[in-house]
Amino acid sequence: MLFRSEYEVEPTNVSTPESEYAPFFHKKTGTFWFVREQKFYDFVNFQSDRSSGPPAMAIWSAEYKNQRFHAIKNPASLINPEKHMGPLVFSDDGSMACYSETSRFAELNRPVSTQLLLARKPNSVSTAYFQKHVFQYARPLPFSSDSFFTSHPAFSPDGKELIFSSNRNGSVGGKDLWSVRIDTSGSNIQFSNLRPLGPDINTSEDELAPVFKSSNELLFASNGHPGFGGLDLFSARRINDQWVFYGNEGLKLNSGGDDFGICFTSDSTGFFASNRINGKGKDDIYKFVFKKRLTEVKGILWFSKNKEKPVVNTWVYLKDENGKLIDSVKTNRKGFFVFRQLPVGTKYMISFSEDTSVVFSNYVLSDENGIISDRSEEHTSELQSH
């Protein structure tokens, strides 16, 4: 069942007039990682190299405390002026890292290549050391190539699956989402079952920046599914080992610009990137809080339309549009009942038991103000929540 949702969105202090995107929060260590556009200094000519080449995308880290980012830095061990680095992600247990690197300067007659590299933490080093020295343990993934784009990795919660974006052979559009199984039981990591996520997810346009919210719930960015702007954020569910498109995450999280690269700090909070208007830079990182919109179904039961006598102490049953029972409650001494904390945008039906000792009884439903519903016949009413 698809519920409409609301997000509260606000800017963060990590954003600058340049680009910041691909946020990733590692819950085990509490560290925050992202990609920032930056320029390197030419110590030979004592000037920025921006005039002689494009700015570089570099991996940055930060700590998030008291609703603000602190210790924002570009770790020296993760600097590579010859490459665009990131996005970077870690497995939940911290034993693996995966990131992309892109040639900063294209070779003559060769396209710019973007590849995925994977690093495995040795048992002899701490997670903190591993995170700061990922590059020295990284190796190109065997299914990555300099002949096509491979980027935007995401580990499943158990670390046994990697989903990424690629325009490799077999893609139906520009860039599609692909999945591969990971086996870390041996001394060498093994990969198997490389496959696209399927036509319900991948479109003729681009699908990027996947992230697992749970083992069977995925969020991703796309400009191929119906949305509000360029790239929008969408969700998918895995059912019987198949990924099924679930829906657009709605306005506030999405905008008229590009919205992409989401991460979660909890089940209902996290960060994402957007180039929406009124931002601080090109791409900015925003904080979000997810809330389901809730409503109530309530009313008063009467013995007749003249509303002289309410129906008291009688069971009222709330059902979904397929007739499945959701909840039940008894009317009070004024005939009033209420079902609270219900998702909006859903059709509900109510039914009620009759007092068989009353001849020709046919209960009538009104709202809490006593206005009679014209859909209270046959002891069942269909209600649409808003």
C-alpha positions in Angstrom: 0.0 0.0 0.0 1.5 3.3 -1.1 1.2 6.1 1.5 1.8 9.8 0.7 4.6 11.1 2.7 6.0 14.4 3.9 9.6 15.6 4.3 10.9 18.5 6.3 14.0 19.8 4.5 16.6 22.3 5.6 20.1 23.4 4.4 23.3 22.4 6.1 26.5 24.2 7.0 28.5 21.8 4.9 27.4 23.5 1.7 29.6 26.1 -0.1 29.3 28.1 -3.3 30.9 25.1 -5.1 29.3 21.6 -5.4 28.7 19.2 -2.6 26.9 15.9 -3.3 26.9 12.1 -2.7 26.5 12.3 1.1 27.1 9.0 3.0 26.8 8.4 6.8 28.4 5.4 8.4 26.4 4.6 11.4 29.0 2.3 13.0 31.7 5.0 13.2 29.4 8.1 13.1 31.4 9.6 10.2 30.0 11.6 7.4 31.5 11.5 3.9 30.7 13.5 0.8 32.1 14.7 -2.5 33.2 18.4 -2.9 34.3 20.3 -5.9 37.6 21.9 -5.3 40.7 23.4 -6.9 44.3 22.4 -6.3 47.1 24.8 -6.0 50.0 24.8 -8.4 53.1 25.4 -6.3 55.3 25.8 -9.3 53.4 28.7 -10.8 51.9 29.8 -7.5 48.3 29.8 -8.8 45.2 27.7 -8.9 45.1 25.1 -11.6 41.4 26.0 -12.3 42.5 28.1 -15.3 44.3 25.2 -16.9 41.8 22.4 -16.2 38.5 21.6 -14.6 38.1 21.6 -10.8 38.5 18.2 -9.2 35.9 16.3 -7.2 37.4 15.1 -4.0 36.3 13.0 -1.0 35.7 15.0 2.2 34.7 13.9 5.7 33.0 15.5 8.7 31.4 14.9 12.1 27.8 15.7 12.7 26.9 16.9 16.2 24.2 19.1 17.6 22.6 19.6 14.2 25.8 20.9 12.6 28.8 19.6 10.8 32.2 19.9 12.5 35.8 18.9 11.6 35.1 19.3 7.9 38.2 18.2 6.0 39.7 16.6 3.0 41.9 13.8 4.4 45.4 14.1 3.0 45.5 10.3 2.4 42.4 10.5 0.2 43.7 13.2 -2.2 44.4 12.4 -5.8 44.8 15.5 -8.0 44.7 13.4 -11.2 41.3 11.9 -10.6 37.8 12.8 -9.7 37.2 10.8 -6.5 33.9 9.5 -5.2 31.2 8.7 -4.3 32.6 6.7 -1.4 30.5 4.2 0.7 31.3 1.6 3.4 29.6 -1.6 4.3 27.6 -1.4 7.5 30.2 -3.5 9.5 33.0 -1.3 8.1 34.9 -4.2 6.6 34.6 -3.0 3.0 34.6 0.3 1.1 33.7 1.0 -2.5 34.3 4.2 -4.5 34.5 5.5 -8.0 37.3 7.3 -9.7 37.1 9.2 -12.9 40.0 10.4 -15.1 40.2 14.2 -14.6 41.8 14.8 -18.0 40.7 12.6 -20.9 43.4 11.0 -23.1 43.4 11.9 -26.7 40.7 10.0 -28.7 39.6 8.2 -25.5 36.5 8.8 -23.5 36.7 9.8 -19.8 36.5 6.6 -17.8 34.7 6.1 -14.5 35.4 2.9 -12.6 34.5 1.3 -9.3 37.2 0.1 -6.9 36.6 -2.0 -3.8 38.7 -2.2 -0.6 38.7 -4.8 2.1 39.8 -4.0 5.6 42.7 -6.2 6.9 42.1 -7.7 10.3 45.2 -6.0 11.5 43.9 -2.4 11.2 41.2 -0.5 12.9 38.0 0.7 11.1 39.1 4.3 11.6 42.5 3.7 10.0 40.9 1.8 7.1 38.5 4.6 6.4 41.3 7.2 6.2 43.5 4.9 4.0 41.0 3.3 1.7 43.1 3.9 -1.4 46.0 1.7 -0.4 43.7 -1.3 -0.1 41.5 -0.7 -3.2 41.5 -2.8 -6.3 39.3 -2.2 -9.5 36.2 -4.4 -9.6 36.5 -7.2 -12.2 33.2 -6.1 -13.9 34.3 -2.5 -14.1 36.0 -1.1 -17.2 37.4 2.0 -18.7 35.2 1.5 -21.7 31.9 2.4 -19.9 30.6 4.3 -16.9 30.4 2.5 -13.5 29.7 4.5 -10.4 27.4 5.3 -7.4 27.9 2.1 -5.4 25.6 1.0 -2.5 26.2 -2.0 -0.1 23.2 -4.0 1.1 22.9 -4.0 4.9 24.4 -7.5 5.1 27.3 -6.6 2.8 26.4 -9.4 0.4 25.1 -7.3 -2.5 26.3 -4.2 -4.3 24.0 -2.1 -6.4 25.6 0.5 -8.7 24.9 2.6 -11.8 26.3 1.8 -15.2 25.8 2.1 -18.9 27.5 -1.2 -19.6 26.3 -3.6 -22.3 22.8 -4.8 -21.4 21.6 -1.4 -20.1 18.3 -0.3 -21.6 18.8 3.4 -21.2 21.6 5.9 -20.5 22.7 4.6 -17.1 20.9 1.7 -15.4 21.0 0.2 -11.9 22.8 -3.1 -11.7 23.3 -5.6 -8.9 26.0 -8.1 -8.1 26.4 -10.6 -5.3 29.5 -10.5 -3.0 31.1 -13.5 -1.3 33.7 -12.6 1.4 33.9 -16.1 2.9 37.3 -16.8 1.3 40.6 -15.0 1.2 39.6 -13.4 -2.1 36.3 -11.7 -2.7 34.1 -13.4 -5.2 31.4 -11.7 -7.4 28.4 -13.5 -9.0 25.0 -13.0 -10.5 25.6 -9.6 -12.2 22.3 -8.4 -13.5 20.3 -5.2 -14.1 17.5 -4.4 -11.6 14.9 -4.8 -14.4 12.4 -2.8 -16.5 10.3 -1.7 -13.5 13.3 0.3 -12.3 15.5 1.1 -15.3 14.2 3.5 -18.0 15.5 4.8 -21.3 17.0 7.7 -19.3 19.4 7.6 -16.3 19.1 5.9 -12.9 21.7 6.9 -10.4 22.8 7.0 -6.7 21.0 4.0 -5.2 20.9 3.5 -1.4 19.5 0.7 0.7 17.0 1.8 3.4 16.6 -1.8 4.4 17.4 -5.2 2.8 14.3 -5.0 0.6 13.8 -1.2 0.2 15.8 1.0 -2.1 15.9 4.7 -2.9 17.4 6.0 -6.1 17.5 9.0 -8.5 16.1 9.0 -12.0 15.2 11.4 -14.7 13.2 8.7 -16.6 10.3 8.1 -14.2 7.6 10.9 -13.9 8.8 13.6 -11.6 8.9 17.2 -10.7 12.2 18.3 -12.3 15.4 16.8 -13.6 16.5 14.0 -11.3 14.0 13.0 -8.7 14.2 10.6 -5.8 12.2 7.4 -6.0 11.7 4.3 -4.0 11.5 0.6 -4.9 10.7 -2.6 -3.0 12.1 -6.1 -3.5 9.3 -8.7 -3.8 10.1 -12.4 -4.5 13.7 -11.4 -5.5 12.4 -8.8 -8.0 12.7 -5.1 -7.6 9.4 -3.3 -8.1 8.9 0.4 -8.6 7.1 2.0 -5.6 6.8 5.7 -6.2 8.1 9.2 -6.3 9.1 10.5 -2.8 7.1 13.7 -3.3 7.6 17.4 -3.2 9.9 18.9 -0.6 12.4 16.1 -1.0 12.1 16.6 -4.7 12.0 19.9 -6.5 12.2 21.5 -10.0 15.9 20.8 -10.1 18.1 17.7 -9.6 17.6 15.8 -6.4 19.8 12.8 -5.8 22.3 11.0 -3.6 20.3 10.3 -0.4 21.6 8.7 2.8 20.0 7.8 6.1 21.2 8.6 9.7 18.1 6.8 11.1 14.9 5.3 9.7 13.4 8.8 9.3 16.3 11.3 9.0 19.2 11.8 6.7 20.8 13.9 4.0 20.5 14.4 0.2 21.9 16.6 -2.5 20.1 19.1 -4.7 20.7 22.0 -7.1 17.3 23.5 -6.3 16.8 27.2 -6.4 17.9 29.4 -3.5 20.7 27.0 -2.6 24.1 28.2 -1.5 26.1 26.6 -4.4 25.8 24.5 -7.5 24.8 21.3 -5.7 24.1 21.5 -1.9 23.6 19.0 0.8 20.3 19.2 2.7 19.0 17.6 5.8 15.6 15.9 5.8 13.1 14.4 8.3 10.6 12.0 7.0 7.1 11.9 8.4 4.0 10.0 7.3 1.0 12.1 7.0 -1.6 10.8 9.3 -5.4 11.3 9.6 -8.4 10.2 11.6 -11.6 8.5 10.6 -14.4 9.4 13.1 -18.1 9.9 13.3 -21.3 9.3 15.3 -23.8 6.5 14.9 -27.6 7.2 15.2 -30.6 5.0 15.3 -32.3 7.1 12.7 -31.9 10.2 10.5 -33.7 12.4 13.0 -30.7 11.9 15.3 -32.8 11.6 18.4 -30.8 8.7 19.9 -27.2 7.8 19.4 -26.0 4.1 19.2 -23.9 3.5 22.3 -21.5 0.8 23.2 -21.5 -0.8 19.8 -18.6 -2.2 17.8 -17.4 -0.2 14.8 -15.0 -2.0 12.3 -12.5 -0.2 10.1 -11.5 -2.1 6.9 -9.4 -1.3 3.9 -10.9 -1.0 0.4 -10.5 -4.8 0.0 -12.6 -5.5 3.1 -9.6 -6.5 5.3 -10.1 -5.6 9.0 -7.7 -3.0 10.2 -9.1 -2.0 13.6 -12.2 -2.0 15.8 -13.5 0.3 18.5 -16.8 0.8 20.5 -18.9 3.9 20.4 -19.0 5.9 23.5 -22.1 7.1 25.4 -22.7 9.8 22.7 -22.4 7.3 19.8 -19.0 8.8 18.9 -16.1 6.7 17.6 -12.6 7.5 16.2 -9.7 5.7 14.6 -6.5 7.6 14.8 -3.0 7.6 13.3 -4.2 6.4 9.8 -2.1 7.0 6.6 -3.7 9.5 4.3 -4.6 9.0 0.6 -6.2 5.6 1.4 -9.8 4.4 1.1 -11.4 3.1 4.2 -14.7 1.3 4.9 -16.5 1.1 8.2 -19.1 -1.4 9.3 -20.9 -2.0 12.6 -22.9 -4.6 14.5 -26.6 -4.0 14.9 -28.7 -4.5 18.0 -31.0 -7.3 16.9 -33.5 -6.5 19.6 -34.4 -3.3 17.8 -37.0 -3.8 15.1 -36.2 -2.4 11.6 -32.9 -1.0 12.9 -30.8 0.7 10.3 -28.0 2.8 11.8 -27.2 6.2 10.3 -23.7 7.7 10.3 -22.9 11.4 10.7 -19.7 13.2 11.1 -18.7 14.6 14.5 -20.8 17.7 13.9 -23.9 15.6 13.3 -24.1 16.0 9.5 -25.6 12.9 8.0 -23.4 11.1 5.4 -25.1 10.1 2.2 -23.0 7.0 2.1 -24.3 5.3 5.3 -26.6 2.8 3.7 -26.5 -0.9 4.3 -24.4 -0.5 7.4 -21.1 0.2 5.4 -19.6 3.5 4.6 -16.6 4.1 2.2 -14.3 7.0 3.3 -11.4 8.6 1.5 -8.8 10.0 3.8 -7.0 13.2 2.7 
